[in-house]
Amino acid sequence: MVYRYITNDPTIIVNAKTIKNKALYYNTVALLEKKPKLKKLFLELYNVCDTYLLYQKDNDFSVILTHAPCEEKYLAKNDKISRKKMIKCVSRSKSPNMPLDELLPYTHEEAKDKQHYHIFGHLSQPSIRQYKNKICIDTSAIYGNTLSCAIIENKTIDFHSVPFESKQKKGEQTYNILFDF
């Protein structure tokens, strides 16, 4: 969304809610709009980044990192549809009362034991959530919870979290828990 705001994406619907969300959740936009040099650096970085990262240790161990969960058929592909799926999944706001496991059934239906891992974010959770080889590391930093990361080394994945630093106002969040079965 930061990219979309600072490039004046014409598909963003401007209304009271999006203006409020921009100020509350995307305060980086205001900073980038005030500092053209920083905005230029941000755009350069954004434009060279890949949609996914793949760590392939060997045939028995790999990790793919995407912004959002997606079906396996889209992983590590560079066509337009696959890139979009790795960045954004089905909107929870359009189905707020539907459990995530029903809204995104592939997250558990495609999960495998001791297989290649898929680490993703985009689904604010109170803690890191894992089911077999599917791992959500979005621990709601934007809502005042922790910021988490995965450290991948050789054939291990470790997770670490740091507390919210209160540099922006905490958002409000009602959790829709993933892998809640």
Rosetta constraint file for C-alpha pairs under 8 A:
AtomPair CA 1 CA 5 HARMONIC 6.06 0.50
AtomPair CA 1 CA 26 HARMONIC 7.60 0.50
AtomPair CA 2 CA 6 HARMONIC 6.21 0.50
AtomPair CA 2 CA 26 HARMONIC 6.30 0.50
AtomPair CA 2 CA 28 HARMONIC 7.04 0.50
AtomPair CA 2 CA 29 HARMONIC 5.81 0.50
AtomPair CA 3 CA 7 HARMONIC 6.06 0.50
AtomPair CA 3 CA 43 HARMONIC 7.63 0.50
AtomPair CA 3 CA 46 HARMONIC 7.90 0.50
AtomPair CA 4 CA 8 HARMONIC 6.08 0.50
AtomPair CA 4 CA 9 HARMONIC 5.00 0.50
AtomPair CA 4 CA 12 HARMONIC 7.60 0.50
AtomPair CA 5 CA 9 HARMONIC 6.21 0.50
AtomPair CA 5 CA 12 HARMONIC 7.84 0.50
AtomPair CA 5 CA 29 HARMONIC 6.82 0.50
AtomPair CA 6 CA 29 HARMONIC 6.33 0.50
AtomPair CA 6 CA 32 HARMONIC 7.48 0.50
AtomPair CA 6 CA 33 HARMONIC 6.95 0.50
AtomPair CA 13 CA 18 HARMONIC 7.20 0.50
AtomPair CA 14 CA 18 HARMONIC 5.82 0.50
AtomPair CA 14 CA 19 HARMONIC 6.68 0.50
AtomPair CA 15 CA 19 HARMONIC 6.18 0.50
AtomPair CA 16 CA 20 HARMONIC 6.15 0.50
AtomPair CA 17 CA 21 HARMONIC 6.07 0.50
AtomPair CA 18 CA 22 HARMONIC 5.93 0.50
AtomPair CA 19 CA 23 HARMONIC 6.43 0.50
AtomPair CA 20 CA 24 HARMONIC 6.09 0.50
AtomPair CA 21 CA 25 HARMONIC 5.50 0.50
AtomPair CA 21 CA 26 HARMONIC 7.02 0.50
AtomPair CA 22 CA 26 HARMONIC 4.84 0.50
AtomPair CA 22 CA 27 HARMONIC 6.68 0.50
AtomPair CA 22 CA 29 HARMONIC 7.71 0.50
AtomPair CA 23 CA 27 HARMONIC 5.51 0.50
AtomPair CA 23 CA 30 HARMONIC 7.98 0.50
AtomPair CA 24 CA 168 HARMONIC 7.88 0.50
AtomPair CA 24 CA 169 HARMONIC 6.93 0.50
AtomPair CA 24 CA 171 HARMONIC 7.09 0.50
AtomPair CA 25 CA 142 HARMONIC 6.80 0.50
AtomPair CA 25 CA 171 HARMONIC 7.32 0.50
AtomPair CA 26 CA 30 HARMONIC 7.90 0.50
AtomPair CA 27 CA 31 HARMONIC 6.85 0.50
AtomPair CA 27 CA 168 HARMONIC 7.81 0.50
AtomPair CA 28 CA 32 HARMONIC 6.15 0.50
AtomPair CA 29 CA 33 HARMONIC 6.01 0.50
AtomPair CA 30 CA 34 HARMONIC 6.29 0.50
AtomPair CA 31 CA 35 HARMONIC 6.26 0.50
AtomPair CA 32 CA 36 HARMONIC 6.50 0.50
AtomPair CA 32 CA 38 HARMONIC 6.05 0.50
AtomPair CA 32 CA 39 HARMONIC 4.75 0.50
AtomPair CA 33 CA 39 HARMONIC 6.83 0.50
AtomPair CA 35 CA 39 HARMONIC 6.21 0.50
AtomPair CA 36 CA 40 HARMONIC 6.08 0.50
AtomPair CA 37 CA 41 HARMONIC 6.40 0.50
AtomPair CA 38 CA 42 HARMONIC 6.12 0.50
AtomPair CA 39 CA 43 HARMONIC 6.17 0.50
AtomPair CA 40 CA 44 HARMONIC 6.19 0.50
AtomPair CA 41 CA 45 HARMONIC 6.18 0.50
AtomPair CA 42 CA 46 HARMONIC 6.04 0.50
AtomPair CA 43 CA 47 HARMONIC 6.03 0.50
AtomPair CA 44 CA 48 HARMONIC 6.51 0.50
AtomPair CA 45 CA 49 HARMONIC 6.30 0.50
AtomPair CA 51 CA 66 HARMONIC 6.83 0.50
AtomPair CA 51 CA 67 HARMONIC 7.78 0.50
AtomPair CA 51 CA 78 HARMONIC 7.99 0.50
AtomPair CA 51 CA 83 HARMONIC 6.06 0.50
AtomPair CA 51 CA 86 HARMONIC 6.93 0.50
AtomPair CA 51 CA 87 HARMONIC 7.11 0.50
AtomPair CA 52 CA 64 HARMONIC 6.85 0.50
AtomPair CA 52 CA 65 HARMONIC 5.59 0.50
AtomPair CA 52 CA 66 HARMONIC 4.91 0.50
AtomPair CA 52 CA 67 HARMONIC 7.51 0.50
AtomPair CA 52 CA 76 HARMONIC 6.62 0.50
AtomPair CA 52 CA 86 HARMONIC 7.33 0.50
AtomPair CA 53 CA 64 HARMONIC 5.64 0.50
AtomPair CA 53 CA 65 HARMONIC 5.15 0.50
AtomPair CA 53 CA 66 HARMONIC 6.89 0.50
AtomPair CA 54 CA 62 HARMONIC 7.23 0.50
AtomPair CA 54 CA 63 HARMONIC 5.84 0.50
AtomPair CA 54 CA 64 HARMONIC 4.47 0.50
AtomPair CA 54 CA 65 HARMONIC 6.48 0.50
AtomPair CA 54 CA 76 HARMONIC 7.53 0.50
AtomPair CA 55 CA 62 HARMONIC 5.43 0.50
AtomPair CA 55 CA 63 HARMONIC 5.08 0.50
AtomPair CA 55 CA 64 HARMONIC 6.28 0.50
AtomPair CA 56 CA 61 HARMONIC 6.44 0.50
AtomPair CA 56 CA 62 HARMONIC 4.36 0.50
AtomPair CA 56 CA 63 HARMONIC 6.56 0.50
AtomPair CA 57 CA 61 HARMONIC 5.60 0.50
AtomPair CA 57 CA 62 HARMONIC 5.79 0.50
AtomPair CA 57 CA 154 HARMONIC 6.45 0.50
AtomPair CA 57 CA 155 HARMONIC 6.89 0.50
AtomPair CA 58 CA 62 HARMONIC 6.91 0.50
AtomPair CA 60 CA 115 HARMONIC 7.34 0.50
AtomPair CA 60 CA 116 HARMONIC 7.33 0.50
AtomPair CA 61 CA 115 HARMONIC 7.05 0.50
AtomPair CA 61 CA 116 HARMONIC 5.63 0.50
AtomPair CA 61 CA 117 HARMONIC 7.91 0.50
AtomPair CA 61 CA 155 HARMONIC 6.25 0.50
AtomPair CA 62 CA 116 HARMONIC 4.90 0.50
AtomPair CA 62 CA 117 HARMONIC 6.21 0.50
AtomPair CA 62 CA 155 HARMONIC 8.00 0.50
AtomPair CA 63 CA 116 HARMONIC 5.83 0.50
AtomPair CA 63 CA 117 HARMONIC 4.60 0.50
AtomPair CA 63 CA 118 HARMONIC 5.80 0.50
AtomPair CA 63 CA 119 HARMONIC 7.12 0.50
AtomPair CA 64 CA 75 HARMONIC 7.81 0.50
AtomPair CA 64 CA 76 HARMONIC 7.60 0.50
AtomPair CA 64 CA 116 HARMONIC 7.90 0.50
AtomPair CA 64 CA 117 HARMONIC 6.29 0.50
AtomPair CA 64 CA 118 HARMONIC 5.00 0.50
AtomPair CA 64 CA 119 HARMONIC 6.21 0.50
AtomPair CA 65 CA 118 HARMONIC 5.98 0.50
AtomPair CA 65 CA 119 HARMONIC 4.81 0.50
AtomPair CA 65 CA 120 HARMONIC 5.73 0.50
AtomPair CA 66 CA 86 HARMONIC 5.59 0.50
AtomPair CA 66 CA 87 HARMONIC 6.80 0.50
AtomPair CA 66 CA 118 HARMONIC 7.64 0.50
AtomPair CA 66 CA 119 HARMONIC 6.48 0.50
AtomPair CA 66 CA 120 HARMONIC 4.99 0.50
AtomPair CA 66 CA 121 HARMONIC 7.27 0.50
AtomPair CA 67 CA 86 HARMONIC 6.06 0.50
AtomPair CA 67 CA 87 HARMONIC 5.01 0.50
AtomPair CA 67 CA 88 HARMONIC 7.24 0.50
AtomPair CA 67 CA 120 HARMONIC 5.34 0.50
AtomPair CA 67 CA 121 HARMONIC 5.31 0.50
AtomPair CA 67 CA 122 HARMONIC 6.15 0.50
AtomPair CA 68 CA 85 HARMONIC 7.48 0.50
AtomPair CA 68 CA 86 HARMONIC 5.38 0.50
AtomPair CA 68 CA 87 HARMONIC 5.17 0.50
AtomPair CA 68 CA 88 HARMONIC 5.43 0.50
AtomPair CA 68 CA 89 HARMONIC 6.04 0.50
AtomPair CA 68 CA 120 HARMONIC 5.21 0.50
AtomPair CA 68 CA 121 HARMONIC 5.23 0.50
AtomPair CA 68 CA 122 HARMONIC 5.03 0.50
AtomPair CA 68 CA 123 HARMONIC 7.45 0.50
AtomPair CA 69 CA 85 HARMONIC 7.83 0.50
AtomPair CA 69 CA 86 HARMONIC 6.40 0.50
AtomPair CA 69 CA 88 HARMONIC 7.70 0.50
AtomPair CA 69 CA 89 HARMONIC 6.43 0.50
AtomPair CA 69 CA 107 HARMONIC 7.02 0.50
AtomPair CA 69 CA 119 HARMONIC 7.91 0.50
AtomPair CA 69 CA 120 HARMONIC 5.61 0.50
AtomPair CA 69 CA 121 HARMONIC 7.09 0.50
AtomPair CA 69 CA 122 HARMONIC 7.60 0.50
AtomPair CA 70 CA 74 HARMONIC 6.69 0.50
AtomPair CA 70 CA 75 HARMONIC 7.21 0.50
AtomPair CA 70 CA 85 HARMONIC 5.81 0.50
AtomPair CA 70 CA 86 HARMONIC 5.68 0.50
AtomPair CA 70 CA 89 HARMONIC 6.55 0.50
AtomPair CA 70 CA 106 HARMONIC 7.54 0.50
AtomPair CA 70 CA 107 HARMONIC 7.46 0.50
AtomPair CA 71 CA 75 HARMONIC 7.05 0.50
AtomPair CA 71 CA 106 HARMONIC 5.96 0.50
AtomPair CA 71 CA 107 HARMONIC 7.39 0.50
AtomPair CA 71 CA 110 HARMONIC 7.72 0.50
AtomPair CA 72 CA 110 HARMONIC 7.38 0.50
AtomPair CA 74 CA 81 HARMONIC 7.88 0.50
AtomPair CA 74 CA 82 HARMONIC 4.66 0.50
AtomPair CA 74 CA 83 HARMONIC 7.65 0.50
AtomPair CA 74 CA 85 HARMONIC 6.87 0.50
AtomPair CA 74 CA 86 HARMONIC 7.15 0.50
AtomPair CA 75 CA 82 HARMONIC 6.97 0.50
AtomPair CA 75 CA 86 HARMONIC 7.05 0.50
AtomPair CA 77 CA 82 HARMONIC 5.87 0.50
AtomPair CA 77 CA 83 HARMONIC 7.05 0.50
AtomPair CA 78 CA 82 HARMONIC 6.27 0.50
AtomPair CA 78 CA 83 HARMONIC 5.93 0.50
AtomPair CA 79 CA 83 HARMONIC 6.23 0.50
AtomPair CA 80 CA 84 HARMONIC 6.24 0.50
AtomPair CA 81 CA 85 HARMONIC 6.21 0.50
AtomPair CA 82 CA 86 HARMONIC 6.21 0.50
AtomPair CA 83 CA 87 HARMONIC 6.40 0.50
AtomPair CA 84 CA 88 HARMONIC 6.13 0.50
AtomPair CA 85 CA 89 HARMONIC 5.96 0.50
AtomPair CA 88 CA 122 HARMONIC 7.58 0.50
AtomPair CA 90 CA 103 HARMONIC 7.34 0.50
AtomPair CA 90 CA 104 HARMONIC 7.41 0.50
AtomPair CA 91 CA 95 HARMONIC 7.14 0.50
AtomPair CA 92 CA 96 HARMONIC 5.48 0.50
AtomPair CA 92 CA 98 HARMONIC 7.98 0.50
AtomPair CA 92 CA 100 HARMONIC 7.79 0.50
AtomPair CA 92 CA 103 HARMONIC 7.80 0.50
AtomPair CA 95 CA 103 HARMONIC 7.89 0.50
AtomPair CA 98 CA 102 HARMONIC 6.58 0.50
AtomPair CA 98 CA 103 HARMONIC 6.33 0.50
AtomPair CA 99 CA 103 HARMONIC 6.28 0.50
AtomPair CA 99 CA 176 HARMONIC 6.23 0.50
AtomPair CA 99 CA 177 HARMONIC 7.26 0.50
AtomPair CA 99 CA 178 HARMONIC 7.77 0.50
AtomPair CA 100 CA 104 HARMONIC 5.72 0.50
AtomPair CA 100 CA 105 HARMONIC 7.73 0.50
AtomPair CA 100 CA 176 HARMONIC 6.22 0.50
AtomPair CA 100 CA 177 HARMONIC 6.54 0.50
AtomPair CA 100 CA 178 HARMONIC 5.52 0.50
AtomPair CA 100 CA 179 HARMONIC 7.85 0.50
AtomPair CA 101 CA 105 HARMONIC 5.22 0.50
AtomPair CA 101 CA 107 HARMONIC 7.26 0.50
AtomPair CA 101 CA 108 HARMONIC 7.31 0.50
AtomPair CA 101 CA 178 HARMONIC 5.92 0.50
AtomPair CA 101 CA 179 HARMONIC 6.16 0.50
AtomPair CA 101 CA 180 HARMONIC 7.07 0.50
AtomPair CA 105 CA 109 HARMONIC 5.99 0.50
AtomPair CA 106 CA 110 HARMONIC 5.36 0.50
AtomPair CA 106 CA 111 HARMONIC 7.78 0.50
AtomPair CA 107 CA 111 HARMONIC 6.47 0.50
AtomPair CA 107 CA 134 HARMONIC 6.74 0.50
AtomPair CA 108 CA 131 HARMONIC 6.88 0.50
AtomPair CA 108 CA 134 HARMONIC 7.53 0.50
AtomPair CA 108 CA 179 HARMONIC 7.06 0.50
AtomPair CA 111 CA 131 HARMONIC 6.92 0.50
AtomPair CA 111 CA 132 HARMONIC 5.75 0.50
AtomPair CA 111 CA 133 HARMONIC 5.72 0.50
AtomPair CA 111 CA 134 HARMONIC 6.05 0.50
AtomPair CA 112 CA 132 HARMONIC 5.58 0.50
AtomPair CA 112 CA 133 HARMONIC 5.67 0.50
AtomPair CA 113 CA 132 HARMONIC 5.18 0.50
AtomPair CA 113 CA 133 HARMONIC 6.28 0.50
AtomPair CA 114 CA 132 HARMONIC 7.06 0.50
AtomPair CA 114 CA 133 HARMONIC 6.59 0.50
AtomPair CA 115 CA 133 HARMONIC 6.19 0.50
AtomPair CA 116 CA 133 HARMONIC 6.51 0.50
AtomPair CA 117 CA 133 HARMONIC 4.60 0.50
AtomPair CA 117 CA 134 HARMONIC 6.07 0.50
AtomPair CA 117 CA 135 HARMONIC 7.53 0.50
AtomPair CA 118 CA 133 HARMONIC 6.20 0.50
AtomPair CA 118 CA 134 HARMONIC 5.09 0.50
AtomPair CA 118 CA 135 HARMONIC 6.22 0.50
AtomPair CA 119 CA 134 HARMONIC 6.19 0.50
AtomPair CA 119 CA 135 HARMONIC 4.76 0.50
AtomPair CA 119 CA 136 HARMONIC 5.87 0.50
AtomPair CA 119 CA 137 HARMONIC 6.99 0.50
AtomPair CA 120 CA 135 HARMONIC 6.35 0.50
AtomPair CA 120 CA 136 HARMONIC 5.03 0.50
AtomPair CA 120 CA 137 HARMONIC 6.21 0.50
AtomPair CA 120 CA 138 HARMONIC 7.42 0.50
AtomPair CA 121 CA 136 HARMONIC 5.33 0.50
AtomPair CA 121 CA 137 HARMONIC 5.40 0.50
AtomPair CA 121 CA 138 HARMONIC 4.48 0.50
AtomPair CA 122 CA 138 HARMONIC 6.15 0.50
AtomPair CA 123 CA 136 HARMONIC 7.27 0.50
AtomPair CA 123 CA 138 HARMONIC 6.05 0.50
AtomPair CA 124 CA 138 HARMONIC 5.16 0.50
AtomPair CA 124 CA 139 HARMONIC 5.64 0.50
AtomPair CA 124 CA 140 HARMONIC 4.87 0.50
AtomPair CA 124 CA 175 HARMONIC 7.07 0.50
AtomPair CA 125 CA 129 HARMONIC 7.41 0.50
AtomPair CA 125 CA 136 HARMONIC 7.92 0.50
AtomPair CA 125 CA 137 HARMONIC 7.94 0.50
AtomPair CA 125 CA 138 HARMONIC 6.01 0.50
AtomPair CA 125 CA 139 HARMONIC 4.95 0.50
AtomPair CA 125 CA 140 HARMONIC 5.98 0.50
AtomPair CA 125 CA 175 HARMONIC 6.27 0.50
AtomPair CA 125 CA 176 HARMONIC 7.42 0.50
AtomPair CA 125 CA 177 HARMONIC 6.38 0.50
AtomPair CA 125 CA 178 HARMONIC 7.50 0.50
AtomPair CA 126 CA 139 HARMONIC 5.45 0.50
AtomPair CA 126 CA 140 HARMONIC 6.60 0.50
AtomPair CA 126 CA 145 HARMONIC 7.22 0.50
AtomPair CA 126 CA 175 HARMONIC 7.19 0.50
AtomPair CA 127 CA 137 HARMONIC 7.52 0.50
AtomPair CA 127 CA 138 HARMONIC 7.68 0.50
AtomPair CA 127 CA 139 HARMONIC 5.17 0.50
AtomPair CA 128 CA 135 HARMONIC 7.23 0.50
AtomPair CA 128 CA 136 HARMONIC 5.80 0.50
AtomPair CA 128 CA 137 HARMONIC 4.89 0.50
AtomPair CA 128 CA 138 HARMONIC 6.83 0.50
AtomPair CA 128 CA 139 HARMONIC 6.15 0.50
AtomPair CA 128 CA 148 HARMONIC 7.75 0.50
AtomPair CA 129 CA 135 HARMONIC 5.75 0.50
AtomPair CA 129 CA 136 HARMONIC 5.20 0.50
AtomPair CA 129 CA 137 HARMONIC 6.79 0.50
AtomPair CA 129 CA 178 HARMONIC 6.92 0.50
AtomPair CA 129 CA 179 HARMONIC 7.15 0.50
AtomPair CA 130 CA 134 HARMONIC 5.69 0.50
AtomPair CA 130 CA 135 HARMONIC 4.35 0.50
AtomPair CA 130 CA 136 HARMONIC 6.37 0.50
AtomPair CA 130 CA 179 HARMONIC 7.36 0.50
AtomPair CA 131 CA 135 HARMONIC 6.54 0.50
AtomPair CA 131 CA 179 HARMONIC 6.47 0.50
AtomPair CA 137 CA 148 HARMONIC 6.04 0.50
AtomPair CA 137 CA 149 HARMONIC 6.61 0.50
AtomPair CA 137 CA 150 HARMONIC 7.55 0.50
AtomPair CA 138 CA 147 HARMONIC 7.42 0.50
AtomPair CA 138 CA 148 HARMONIC 6.79 0.50
AtomPair CA 139 CA 145 HARMONIC 6.43 0.50
AtomPair CA 139 CA 146 HARMONIC 5.68 0.50
AtomPair CA 139 CA 147 HARMONIC 5.97 0.50
AtomPair CA 139 CA 148 HARMONIC 6.20 0.50
AtomPair CA 140 CA 144 HARMONIC 6.61 0.50
AtomPair CA 140 CA 145 HARMONIC 5.16 0.50
AtomPair CA 140 CA 146 HARMONIC 6.22 0.50
AtomPair CA 140 CA 147 HARMONIC 6.89 0.50
AtomPair CA 141 CA 145 HARMONIC 4.66 0.50
AtomPair CA 141 CA 146 HARMONIC 4.79 0.50
AtomPair CA 141 CA 147 HARMONIC 4.89 0.50
AtomPair CA 141 CA 163 HARMONIC 7.84 0.50
AtomPair CA 141 CA 164 HARMONIC 5.87 0.50
AtomPair CA 142 CA 170 HARMONIC 6.67 0.50
AtomPair CA 142 CA 171 HARMONIC 6.49 0.50
AtomPair CA 143 CA 170 HARMONIC 4.98 0.50
AtomPair CA 143 CA 171 HARMONIC 4.34 0.50
AtomPair CA 143 CA 172 HARMONIC 5.95 0.50
AtomPair CA 143 CA 173 HARMONIC 6.36 0.50
AtomPair CA 144 CA 164 HARMONIC 5.30 0.50
AtomPair CA 144 CA 165 HARMONIC 7.99 0.50
AtomPair CA 144 CA 166 HARMONIC 7.18 0.50
AtomPair CA 144 CA 170 HARMONIC 4.96 0.50
AtomPair CA 144 CA 171 HARMONIC 6.79 0.50
AtomPair CA 145 CA 163 HARMONIC 6.56 0.50
AtomPair CA 145 CA 164 HARMONIC 5.62 0.50
AtomPair CA 146 CA 161 HARMONIC 5.91 0.50
AtomPair CA 146 CA 162 HARMONIC 5.43 0.50
AtomPair CA 146 CA 163 HARMONIC 4.49 0.50
AtomPair CA 146 CA 164 HARMONIC 5.22 0.50
AtomPair CA 147 CA 161 HARMONIC 5.39 0.50
AtomPair CA 147 CA 162 HARMONIC 5.39 0.50
AtomPair CA 147 CA 163 HARMONIC 6.42 0.50
AtomPair CA 147 CA 164 HARMONIC 6.75 0.50
AtomPair CA 148 CA 159 HARMONIC 7.00 0.50
AtomPair CA 148 CA 160 HARMONIC 5.58 0.50
AtomPair CA 148 CA 161 HARMONIC 4.12 0.50
AtomPair CA 148 CA 162 HARMONIC 6.51 0.50
AtomPair CA 149 CA 159 HARMONIC 5.71 0.50
AtomPair CA 149 CA 160 HARMONIC 5.51 0.50
AtomPair CA 149 CA 161 HARMONIC 6.41 0.50
AtomPair CA 150 CA 157 HARMONIC 6.36 0.50
AtomPair CA 150 CA 158 HARMONIC 5.70 0.50
AtomPair CA 150 CA 159 HARMONIC 4.61 0.50
AtomPair CA 150 CA 160 HARMONIC 6.62 0.50
AtomPair CA 151 CA 157 HARMONIC 5.59 0.50
AtomPair CA 151 CA 158 HARMONIC 5.06 0.50
AtomPair CA 151 CA 159 HARMONIC 6.04 0.50
AtomPair CA 151 CA 160 HARMONIC 7.69 0.50
AtomPair CA 152 CA 156 HARMONIC 5.85 0.50
AtomPair CA 152 CA 157 HARMONIC 4.60 0.50
AtomPair CA 152 CA 158 HARMONIC 6.53 0.50
AtomPair CA 153 CA 157 HARMONIC 6.54 0.50
AtomPair CA 166 CA 170 HARMONIC 7.23 0.50
